């Protein structure tokens, strides 16, 4: 999991590949979690799910409430589970 997170944050696919990727939603169940980190340059972050302790990647474009304001470490968000390139991620993020 850590290696896949590093690859995601390293932007190894290039900017054009990022634009072509789209998250697929797995469920419409709302989960809650805490932002652990956010890279403003790459507009990507990690959120820790309250229920499982799993770390999930998210993109700033996945935030539907006030997306102009970048999330900060420790911020509480709701989210749904999705997949990007076969990897689980957080999508449809909103404020708690």
N, C-alpha and C positions, 0 to 999 in steps of 0.2 A: 504494500500500500504506500509506504513512504517513497519508494522509487517512482511509482506512478504519479504521486503528488509533485515530486521534483521535476519530472518530465513535463507535467502540465504547467508548472510555474516557469520552466525554462523557456517556454515559447518555441520549442524546437520545430514546430510545424510551420512557423512563419505567420505573419499577420493575415495573409489572404486565406490560409487554411482556417484560422479562427473565425473569420466571417462566414465561411461555408458550413461550419459545424452548427448543429442545432440540437438542443436538449430535447429528449423525449421524456415525457412525464410517465412515471411508473404508477403512481397513485395520486388521488386527489385528497388524501388525508393530510391534514395540517400537523406538522411537527414543530417543536420549539428547539432552539439551540442558542449557543453563544459564539459570536465571532471571535476566532482565535488569532487571525491575522488577515491583513488586506494589503495588497500591493497596488498602490495608486497608479503606477506606471503601466502595469499590465491589466488593471481593472479586474483582478481575480483575488479570491480569498478562500479561507478555510473556516468552516463553522463546525462546532462540536454539537452533535445531537444530544439532547437531554436524555432521551429514552434509552439509547444504546451506547452512548459515548463514542460513536463512530465519527471520524473526521470526514467531512464532505467538502468538495470543492464547489465554489459558486462563482459566477461572473456578475459584475456590476449590472449588466444588461438584464439580469434575472430579477432585479429588485423592482417591484411594481409600485411601491409607495415611496415617493420622493427620491427617484433615482439620481437626481443631480447631486445629492449629498452622499459622499462616500461613507461606507460603514466604518466603524472604529472598533478596535479591540475591546472586548467585553460587552459590546452591544448585543441585546437580546433580539432575536428575529424569529418569525414563523417561516416555515418553508414546506415545500412538497418534495418528494423524492423523484429524481429523474435520472437519465443516463446520457452521457456524451461519449462517443467512441467506445461504448461498452463499459464505461466506468460510471459508478453511481455518483450523483452530484445533487446539490440542492438547487431547486428552481422555484420560481414564483415566491420570492422572499418578500416579507413585509414586517413592519414593526409590531412588537408584542403589545 
